[in-house]
Amino acid sequence: MSLALFGGSPTIATPPRRYTSIGPEEVKAAVRVVESGNLSQYVGCWDPDFYGGPNVRALESEWASYFKSGNAIAVNSNTSGLMAALGALNLEPGDEVIVSPWTMSASATAILVWNAIPVFADIELETFNLDPASVAARITPLTRAIVVTDLFGHPARLSEIMEIARGKGIRVIEDCAQAPGAMYAGKFVGTVADAGVFSLNYHKHIHTGEGGVVVTDNAEIAERIQLIRNHAESVVADKGVSLLTNMIGFNFRMTEVEAAIAREQLLKLSGLVKSRMVAAERLTSALRDLPGLKPPFVRPGSSHVYYVYAMQYDSSVTGVSRSRLIEALNAEGVDISAGYLNLHLLPMYQKRIAYGSAGFPWTGGLYRGTVSYDKGICPQAERAHESTVLKMEFCKYVYDDETIDRVAAAFRKVWDHLPSLKDL
Ligand SMILES: *Cc1c(COP(=O)(O)O)cnc(C)c1O
């Protein structure tokens, strides 16, 4: 059988079924809310309804109890949750916040929103999460917080990062958009750091179209997030809030419809996560012995919930470039792509164009540090992006046993034909 790339028939002729977590339960829940006529109950002034309607409140209490966290605050996206959580930390303009270059852009822009300065630390290759040694090396007297992403569904080295922050007045916010339900040392990710931010965007394990939830055990952080979510500045006087910094309020409110859907989605989370783990483990056992390919690593004490199934590829072992390999796999019907991101290389950081055209907030006299966004500051992240990482977006399809076996067969077929693909 010749490779599909050279005219043979593809291993996977029709694409797998699209993944969706939405079913009749969500339809019923949404209809109930719409029929009630109460689509959102918030008021943006100090009032009992400042905290939202019955479904928002119920979702928050169910989310907090599921994840074993002191508080859960529903918001309208992970992005707004990150903005609220960082605003809750009393950052001063010009403070530095350490973040990974391998995360969605919002993990870093949520820092800039408060006129604080993102400082990128490098990743470790095993999980593509922040490398604690690099984080430690980037700490300066200006460091006030760390945003740590549990990338692709695998927890970061959270205790080492918490240890680095401890005693230095540095807060840690977890961006767990990709890792709902992943465990770290017996706790859910999101509950290890000072606050954790989940996404309910439609690309994620569970969703409400758009939405997010922040969890924290810290009552003061929780209150400040609730304020920022709902027009803080017009509430603080009547509510008697005394800590008045960063009290720019937004409208980050989740609607009753989304909250009702989220309550149903939460009931499905563990089942959906489990089936994705089963699929990933099946694929890993099938690919484990292919030369030059390293399936995802799962660190002892952590669980991986596989938002993305990310592999490392070594073209020096096969003699086939990563781009050539991807062409061959794509032709066989495997949806796989190269690399991820390097946020520090985006125009916003290269040109320092966050606000206005004069380089603010890096310029303007507030920032006393010397952050660099030069190519080369995160060598592991850059190399992994440019030459080693292969990723399958596990969140896109239903990977049942049969589909996984066909994906594995496509890999094996390509590996059987490596000599015909050699381009190095
Ligand atoms: C999806 C994602 C976000 C953004 O989530 P939204 O709910 O769409 O705002 C942020 N961070 C990471 C790591 C993500 O994967």
The ligand as an SDF file (V2000), in Angstrom:
LIG
                    3D

 15 15  0  0  0  0  0  0  0  0999 V2000
   -8.7940   28.8640   25.5550 C   0  0  0  0  0  0  0  0  0  0  0  0
   -7.7610   29.4370   26.4220 C   0  0  0  0  0  0  0  0  0  0  0  0
   -7.8730   30.7210   26.9800 C   0  0  0  0  0  0  0  0  0  0  0  0
   -9.0010   31.6470   26.6420 C   0  0  0  0  0  0  0  0  0  0  0  0
  -10.2310   31.1840   27.0560 O   0  0  0  0  0  0  0  0  0  0  0  0
  -11.5480   32.0130   26.7110 P   0  0  0  0  0  0  0  0  0  0  0  0
  -12.5880   31.4060   27.6090 O   0  0  0  0  0  0  0  0  0  0  0  0
  -11.8250   31.7930   25.2590 O   0  0  0  0  0  0  0  0  0  0  0  0
  -11.2970   33.4350   27.0280 O   0  0  0  0  0  0  0  0  0  0  0  0
   -6.8960   31.1660   27.8380 C   0  0  0  0  0  0  0  0  0  0  0  0
   -5.8320   30.4070   28.1350 N   0  0  0  0  0  0  0  0  0  0  0  0
   -5.6600   29.1760   27.6110 C   0  0  0  0  0  0  0  0  0  0  0  0
   -4.4620   28.3700   28.0120 C   0  0  0  0  0  0  0  0  0  0  0  0
   -6.6160   28.6490   26.7220 C   0  0  0  0  0  0  0  0  0  0  0  0
   -6.4370   27.4400   26.1940 O   0  0  0  0  0  0  0  0  0  0  0  0
  1  2  1  0
  2  3  1  0
  2 14  2  0
  3  4  1  0
  3 10  2  0
  4  5  1  0
  5  6  1  0
  6  7  2  0
  6  8  1  0
  6  9  1  0
 10 11  1  0
 11 12  2  0
 12 13  1  0
 12 14  1  0
 14 15  1  0
M  END
$$$$
